[in-house]
Amino acid sequence: MEQWVERIHNSVVFPRRSFMQIETIGKYQIHLLAHEVAGGKQWDPFITILKFDDLAGDFRCVLEKRRAADTPLDTYEQAIEVARQIGTMMLKKGEV
């Protein structure tokens, strides 16, 4: 992915990269997201959870995008793993 910098009103804006993985557990999909923090050295983990609705024949959101950790993590892999752990724990506890 090509890096670029844009100058707006004398401030520098760095692009943020975001990546997502989807895992399916039963009728649920956990969307595991990692957003690159400005500067590119850390990653914020997020989760979104969807559940398959038999009547609609499609997935519906049961948990809007939510931060999975209080602080950014050092690598993309760490951010995705934390999101995976939190999403799986929420399903096991019946929190969605």
Contacts in CASP RR format, 6 or more apart in sequence:
PFRMAT RR
TARGET T0000
AUTHOR 0000-0000-0000
METHOD contacts of the structure
MODEL  1
MEQWVERIHNSVVFPRRSFMQIETIGKYQIHLLAHEVAGGKQWDPFITIL
KFDDLAGDFRCVLEKRRAADTPLDTYEQAIEVARQIGTMMLKKGEV
1 17 0 8 1.000
3 15 0 8 1.000
4 15 0 8 1.000
5 12 0 8 1.000
5 13 0 8 1.000
5 14 0 8 1.000
6 12 0 8 1.000
6 13 0 8 1.000
6 15 0 8 1.000
7 13 0 8 1.000
14 38 0 8 1.000
14 39 0 8 1.000
14 40 0 8 1.000
16 35 0 8 1.000
16 36 0 8 1.000
16 37 0 8 1.000
16 38 0 8 1.000
17 35 0 8 1.000
17 36 0 8 1.000
17 40 0 8 1.000
18 33 0 8 1.000
18 34 0 8 1.000
18 35 0 8 1.000
18 36 0 8 1.000
19 33 0 8 1.000
19 34 0 8 1.000
19 76 0 8 1.000
19 80 0 8 1.000
20 31 0 8 1.000
20 32 0 8 1.000
20 33 0 8 1.000
20 34 0 8 1.000
21 31 0 8 1.000
21 32 0 8 1.000
21 80 0 8 1.000
22 29 0 8 1.000
22 30 0 8 1.000
22 31 0 8 1.000
22 32 0 8 1.000
23 29 0 8 1.000
23 30 0 8 1.000
23 32 0 8 1.000
23 84 0 8 1.000
24 30 0 8 1.000
25 88 0 8 1.000
25 91 0 8 1.000
27 51 0 8 1.000
27 52 0 8 1.000
28 49 0 8 1.000
28 50 0 8 1.000
28 51 0 8 1.000
28 52 0 8 1.000
28 62 0 8 1.000
28 91 0 8 1.000
28 96 0 8 1.000
29 49 0 8 1.000
29 50 0 8 1.000
29 51 0 8 1.000
29 52 0 8 1.000
29 59 0 8 1.000
30 47 0 8 1.000
30 48 0 8 1.000
30 49 0 8 1.000
30 83 0 8 1.000
30 84 0 8 1.000
30 87 0 8 1.000
30 88 0 8 1.000
30 91 0 8 1.000
31 47 0 8 1.000
31 48 0 8 1.000
31 49 0 8 1.000
31 50 0 8 1.000
31 65 0 8 1.000
32 45 0 8 1.000
32 47 0 8 1.000
32 80 0 8 1.000
32 83 0 8 1.000
32 84 0 8 1.000
33 45 0 8 1.000
33 46 0 8 1.000
33 47 0 8 1.000
33 48 0 8 1.000
33 65 0 8 1.000
33 83 0 8 1.000
34 43 0 8 1.000
34 44 0 8 1.000
34 45 0 8 1.000
34 46 0 8 1.000
34 76 0 8 1.000
34 79 0 8 1.000
34 80 0 8 1.000
34 83 0 8 1.000
35 43 0 8 1.000
35 44 0 8 1.000
35 46 0 8 1.000
36 42 0 8 1.000
36 43 0 8 1.000
36 76 0 8 1.000
37 43 0 8 1.000
37 44 0 8 1.000
37 72 0 8 1.000
41 74 0 8 1.000
42 72 0 8 1.000
42 73 0 8 1.000
42 74 0 8 1.000
43 72 0 8 1.000
43 73 0 8 1.000
43 74 0 8 1.000
43 75 0 8 1.000
43 76 0 8 1.000
43 78 0 8 1.000
43 79 0 8 1.000
44 67 0 8 1.000
44 69 0 8 1.000
44 72 0 8 1.000
44 73 0 8 1.000
44 79 0 8 1.000
45 67 0 8 1.000
45 68 0 8 1.000
45 69 0 8 1.000
45 73 0 8 1.000
45 78 0 8 1.000
45 79 0 8 1.000
45 80 0 8 1.000
45 82 0 8 1.000
45 83 0 8 1.000
45 86 0 8 1.000
46 65 0 8 1.000
46 66 0 8 1.000
46 67 0 8 1.000
46 68 0 8 1.000
46 83 0 8 1.000
47 63 0 8 1.000
47 65 0 8 1.000
47 66 0 8 1.000
47 68 0 8 1.000
47 83 0 8 1.000
47 86 0 8 1.000
47 87 0 8 1.000
47 90 0 8 1.000
48 61 0 8 1.000
48 63 0 8 1.000
48 64 0 8 1.000
48 65 0 8 1.000
48 66 0 8 1.000
49 61 0 8 1.000
49 62 0 8 1.000
49 63 0 8 1.000
49 87 0 8 1.000
49 90 0 8 1.000
49 91 0 8 1.000
49 96 0 8 1.000
50 59 0 8 1.000
50 60 0 8 1.000
50 61 0 8 1.000
50 62 0 8 1.000
51 59 0 8 1.000
51 60 0 8 1.000
51 62 0 8 1.000
51 96 0 8 1.000
52 58 0 8 1.000
52 59 0 8 1.000
53 59 0 8 1.000
53 60 0 8 1.000
62 96 0 8 1.000
63 90 0 8 1.000
63 96 0 8 1.000
68 79 0 8 1.000
68 82 0 8 1.000
68 83 0 8 1.000
68 86 0 8 1.000
68 87 0 8 1.000
69 79 0 8 1.000
69 82 0 8 1.000
69 86 0 8 1.000
72 79 0 8 1.000
73 79 0 8 1.000
73 82 0 8 1.000
90 96 0 8 1.000
END
